[in-house]
Every structure is written in structure tokens, then in C-alpha cells.
Amino acid sequence: MTQRSEPDEAKGPDLASSLRLLLAQAGGSRAALAASVGLATVSVLFELAPVWVVWRLVAAVIEGQMSLSFFLIHAGIALAAIVLHGLTFGTATYLSHQSAYRIIYRLRMAMARHMAKLPLGWFDTRASGDTKTLIIDEPESLEMVIAHGLPEGISALATWIGISIWLFAVDWRMALASVAVTPVAMAAMLGAMSGMGERMAIYKRLAGRMNAAIVAYLDGMTVVKIFNRTGESFAETATAVRAYTDIETEW
């Protein structure tokens, strides 16, 4: 059965290195990523248009200037904006997903080529489950960052900026009252996310340990059955699974 290496001390992720790694593997997907960011930004304008329409209709009712033609024109604007928002944001999400899958493919291929050049001693000191986690699970976690983080993050930021500018144009006092809570919200978010890097490192280490234990248990099933060591061999697998479950429950 494959030996399992001792886990390294948990450390937070190096975000700068992760970003450089993604950019290095982006290749021909950079244009698609740029288009995704651009479309996500444009979609914010269409997302805010129905809100503007409601504001115009309410103002018209208050001022006594509402008419059927006025209502139909603005209803048409809102409907067109909703359709265009769906098209632009949907296309942005499609492009970001395609780019994410291509980047993950290039990353896995690069890792496979690199591992083919490593000496056998490197594999002797690591469990096969750890290698599987390194090639399969770790790159897969990047999909969420690329496919959703880019378009949705850009869209959320652009929406906040657009609404803030709009509020200042309408009433600076109302704008200040709304924008003033932003630092409080950011502080609350940062407080909730404190220690996330270290906890994520522990989570990934225990996930790798669980994968390694399961793979080792299955690989050695013949030996386990012959020498009737089911309980002893299963104990390590059960311990690894419980540790993984505990960190997920705690988090």
C-alpha cells in the first residue's frame, strides 16, 4: 500500500502566485475573459434601466403627468432592458465558463507533463490520493473563481458604483446615508472571513488525507482480505473521513 506523507504546516494561500498561475495558463482565453468582463459591466446598465423606469413612472404619477403613451413607452424600455441584460450577462457567464474549462485543462496538462519528468522517489513519498487531489480537485476549485467570480464580481462592483453615482445625482444626502454603511459592511465581511486562508489550508490537507486513505484502502483490499486486516485498515480510512467531516462541520 502506498505510503502517506506527513502533511505540511497549514499556511494561507498565496493569492499573488495563484493569479500569476491563472494568467500564465490563460493563453488564448484572455480575449474571452476580457469580453466577459466587458459584457458583465454593460449588463449593469440594462439591469439598472428598469429601476430608472420605475422612478420615472412614480415621479409622473406624483406630478400628475402620467399618460397611457408615457406608460407604454417606459414599459417597453424596461422590457427591452430586461432582455438585453439577460443576453449580455448570459453571454458573459458563458464566455467565463468556457475560459475556466480551457484554463483548467491547460493547467492539468501542464501538471501531468511536469509529473512525468519527476523522479520516482517523489511518488514514493506521496500517497496516490494526494496526487489525484493535486491534479483533479485543486484545479477544479479554480472554476468557481474564473467562471463566476469574474462576471458576477465585476457586475456587483459596477452595480454598486452605478447606483452610488445615481443617488448622488438625485439627492446627495440620501447617497451619503446609503454609502456610509459600505465601510461597516466591508468590515463585517472581512471579520467573517478572517482566518479563512489557514482554515482552507487545513480543509484541503484533510481532504487530501481522506482521498489518500480511501485510495490506499481500496488498492490494498486484496492484502487486507488475505490477512484478515479489515478492521485495522478501515480504521485509518474512517479516521480520515471523520477528520474531514469535523472540519467541514466546524467551518
C-alpha positions, 0 to 999 in steps of 0.5 A, spaced: 500 500 500 502 506 498 505 510 503 502 517 506 506 523 507 506 527 513 502 533 511 505 540 511 504 546 516 497 549 514 499 556 511 494 561 507 494 561 500 498 565 496 493 569 492 499 573 488 502 566 485 495 563 484 493 569 479 500 569 476 498 561 475 491 563 472 494 568 467 500 564 465 495 558 463 490 563 460 493 563 453 488 564 448 482 565 453 484 572 455 480 575 449 474 571 452 475 573 459 476 580 457 469 580 453 466 577 459 468 582 463 466 587 458 459 584 457 458 583 465 459 591 466 454 593 460 449 588 463 449 593 469 446 598 465 440 594 462 439 591 469 439 598 472 434 601 466 428 598 469 429 601 476 430 608 472 423 606 469 420 605 475 422 612 478 420 615 472 413 612 472 412 614 480 415 621 479 409 622 473 404 619 477 406 624 483 406 630 478 400 628 475 403 627 468 402 620 467 399 618 460 397 611 457 403 613 451 408 615 457 406 608 460 407 604 454 413 607 452 417 606 459 414 599 459 417 597 453 424 600 455 424 596 461 422 590 457 427 591 452 432 592 458 430 586 461 432 582 455 438 585 453 441 584 460 439 577 460 443 576 453 449 580 455 450 577 462 448 570 459 453 571 454 458 573 459 457 567 464 458 563 458 464 566 455 467 565 463 465 558 463 468 556 457 475 560 459 475 556 466 474 549 462 480 551 457 484 554 463 483 548 467 485 543 462 491 547 460 493 547 467 492 539 468 496 538 462 501 542 464 501 538 471 501 531 468 507 533 463 511 536 469 509 529 473 512 525 468 519 528 468 519 527 476 523 522 479 520 516 482 522 517 489 517 523 489 511 518 488 514 514 493 513 519 498 506 521 496 500 517 497 496 516 490 490 520 493 494 526 494 496 526 487 489 525 484 487 531 489 493 535 486 491 534 479 483 533 479 480 537 485 485 543 486 484 545 479 477 544 479 476 549 485 479 554 480 472 554 476 468 557 481 473 563 481 474 564 473 467 562 471 463 566 476 467 570 480 469 574 474 462 576 471 458 576 477 464 580 481 465 585 476 457 586 475 456 587 483 462 592 483 459 596 477 452 595 480 454 598 486 458 604 483 452 605 478 447 606 483 452 610 488 453 615 482 445 615 481 443 617 488 448 622 488 445 625 482 438 625 485 439 627 492 446 627 495 444 626 502 440 620 501 447 617 497 451 619 503 446 615 508 446 609 503 454 609 502 456 610 509 454 603 511 459 600 505 465 601 510 461 597 516 459 592 511 466 591 508 468 590 515 463 585 517 465 581 511 472 581 512 471 579 520 467 573 517 472 571 513 478 572 517 482 566 518 479 563 512 486 562 508 489 557 514 482 554 515 482 552 507 489 550 508 487 545 513 480 543 509 484 541 503 490 537 507 484 533 510 481 532 504 487 530 501 488 525 507 481 522 506 482 521 498 489 518 500 486 513 505 480 511 501 485 510 495 490 506 499 484 502 502 481 500 496 488 498 492 490 494 498 483 490 499 486 484 496 492 484 502 487 486 507 482 480 505 488 475 505 490 477 512 484 478 515 486 486 516 479 489 515 478 492 521 485 495 522 485 498 515 478 501 515 480 504 521 485 509 518 480 510 512 474 512 517 479 516 521 480 520 515 473 521 513 471 523 520 477 528 520 474 531 514 467 531 516 469 535 523 472 540 519 467 541 514 462 541 520 466 546 524 467 551 518 
